[in-house]
Amino acid sequence: MAGICSYGGYVPRYRLNRGLVYGAMGWMNPANIANARGEKAVANFDEDSITMAVAAGIDALKGVDKSTVGGVYYASTTMPYKERLNAGIITAALGLNDQIRAADFSGGIKAGTTALLAALEGVAAKGVDNVVVTASDCRLGKPASPQELIFGDAAAALVVGSENVIAEFKGAFSTTYDFVDHYRGETAKFDRAWEDRWIRDLGFAQLVPEAVQGLLEKTGLAMTDFAKVVYPCHYGAARKGLNKKLGITPEQDQSNLQVEIGETGTPHSLVMFVKALEEAKPGDKILLVSFGSGCDALAFEVTENIAKLAPRAAITGSLANRADLDNYTKYLIWRDILPGDAGLRSEEDLWTRWSQLWRKRREVLGLWGTKCQACGTVQYPKQRICVNPECGAADQMEEYCFADKVGKIASYTGDNLAASVNPPAIYGQVVFEEGGKYMFDFTDCDLDSLATGMPVVVSFRRKYSDKHRDIAGYFWKAVPKREEA
Amino acid sequence: MADGIRDKVAILGMGCTKFGERWDCSGEDLMVESFLECLADAGIEKKEIQAAYFGVHIDEVNVGKAGTPLGAALKLPFIPITRTENFCATATEAFRAATYAVASGAYDIVLALGVEKLKDTGYGGLPGGAAFGTEMFLRGSNATAPGLFAQLATAYAAKYNIPMEKIKDAIAHVSAKSHFNGAMNPKAHLRKAVPEEAIKAAPMIAYPLGLFDCCGVSDGSAAAIVTTPEIAKSLKPNQDIIKVKALQISVSSGEEETYTNWDGAHFATTRVAATKAYEEAGIKNPREEVSMMEVHDCFSITEFVTMEDVHISPKGGAYEDVMNGFYDLKGGGVPCQVDGGLKCFGHPIGASGLRMIYAMYEQLLERVPEERAVKNARCGLTHNLGGTPAKNVAAISIIGRD
């Protein structure tokens, strides 16, 4: 039986109070006061859609034997690469086998559920098993636009398989329309929208019910069968209207997290779905609907296995790990909307030699080092000759992954000279509990909060952006270990 | 069994430019300047130089690779010239190569010259570049030199459980001492005394290092002409002969960076190089026998921990010695940075090793004014440390008069 075997979620640590944005830009569009409530989740300067998808994927893979994973399906409309498989980068970062299937799903923001359907049907057809479906977006609204306030950044991931299913797949119904509520052209940075009234009254109010009715007819289920209904719609009044029209009670209505995160695009219905799964009981049925160039509607039934999942951050845990981004212009710099001067040093030109990255792909993207089979010493980066001076064995190494290890801060600094859009650049030596050490950049923390001896974990981040050549480069950074909610 | 370099080679002459922001000079101009002083001091003609070693490090603002820049700038007549490069020990490597060339008997008179023209980058500090290989760009942290060395402070504080305020006091004294010494030196880059309170209050460059904890980034060049002690005596019968007592280099094996036995609070390479240098020079008790030092004070914390790594302060004892003035010019046991150090004399990477030896040489020949002279100096030690605290090259040279 195909279904969801595991889930994970990721909401970036930084939250931008919408009132702060309105205070800076409201003069240009006073009507935006309607969207100025709550806060939006904002990717850190070193995060993008890929890094958020990796974070959600790592969360979803907790308790899953990675060697059983057969595929990675990635959905996003803000993939860093148009050509170069984004899911391939995610696969390497997740430390998965090379011999699996990976695909990118993009275009309309219903692509998240479409990727999920492809995985469910692939598993049902026994063509593939244990597929990591991950979706993320990092969409930009132009300063002073409603979208700037409405949009937020997040990611969700689901492992789809046939064994130990926590939510069985009960059926799906899809529609596809070239209904253009938002769009982004080939070179555009910002989303463009048509009139809200039209999106609301023709888009949500007609397309969502059509998909829901189609699913109910196909599966023979009724609205009252569902413990939770997940559908995206950030218009408060339209959402109330839809609930009434579809017969969704307040108990059934899964929060769209607009006040806490914002409208996240491709991952949005999956983010809501993960939140629903976190709170679900065995026997609960969940209706999952996406929206964007049509709709996918999917029905699930939660099983007893849901209680057996290993602890994870998911959406609730990552929402609890929050820090104010107390500066709107910092957001503009991080997203490269406002040109800022990081100094001449930032203009030094080093370029990615793809052949080097190919050779080093396991250690760079997957944080694989080596473990000496002669003396047991683990070491990063990969070595051929053991670094232990008492050993020195040559070519007796096996691979060893540092990406899931816990370390301690041995030394650190906050560097104001280094070129950074988030100075000071914080970095230091990390000694891993099980051996090995490396000097990492630190992220998602403040200098004042650090101390030697503090435990850290590693997080996959954007290391550099080569604007001359349109390259996003990735590596791992250290993050203070925080208790998961 | 090899018996080392001790007493096999003498310094015939030295030269050093003023270090600083030499906006009007190219690297080639600086080479000519140090060379002409060196040649005049040696009292020989250019055609008597039989071979040369040329130190230059930074490729981003460079006179060029190989030996040709030296031959062309100085118009040396078709002699063998080899470029040496080993981070901040680059000029010491040129000196070491020249010395070994004489000691081997291959040549009688050899030139070593180092230069760096750093002020053409357009910013403070050193270029990042690909000093650790182009693959490091894929996984190395967004680090600069001050940030890498600043970590010595957090690691040292943790190791010895010393509050950061006390470390700030000690490293402020380290920098104030160099400013005091440098202020008296007309060739130094930074020539102003700065009180410790101002040093501690300076803007942060890389926690916990402030502006005054960082050395000057300068243009400059220094040179030496070496020969055998016999030739030196014949050419300069009325002058003390300054002999090379030890030259040692220690290069990281990767242990500090990759193995967990390194505490991050000291330089493993310096300890090894110093031990071997004392052995080579026949020094049993460095705290008593070393008259003065120029050590690699790229940052105040570097000098602070180096006082232990050169085996003069006991482990964990640098704080006491620094605060007690043991390394001060006047009244100190082993005056350190007598010409201002990298901190104030300046740090053009490819020239610094020879600049340090020049400072010792001038003191040993009693050519410095009374106000900054080290009394009865018999033996001077210089130390370079290039690379990062976790992966570096340490060089120690000891010169002396008998």
Interface residues (C-beta under 8 A of the other chain):
Chain A: G343 L344 R345 E348 L350 T352 R353 Q356 L357 K360 E363 V364 T377 Q379 Y380 P381 Q383 V387 N388 P389 A410 S411 Y412 T413 G414 D415 N416 L417 A418 A419 S420 P424 A425 Y427 G428 Q429 V431 G435 G436 K437 M439 F440 D441 L447 T452 G453 K463 Y464 G473 F475
Chain B: E60 T121 G122 Y123 G124 G125 P127 G128 G129 A130 T134 E135 F137 L138 R139 G140 S141 N142 A143 T144 P146 G147 L148 A150 Q151 L152 T154 A155 A157 A158 P203 M204 I205 A206 Y207 P208 L209 S253 G254 E255 E257 T258 Y259 T260 N261 D263 G264 A390
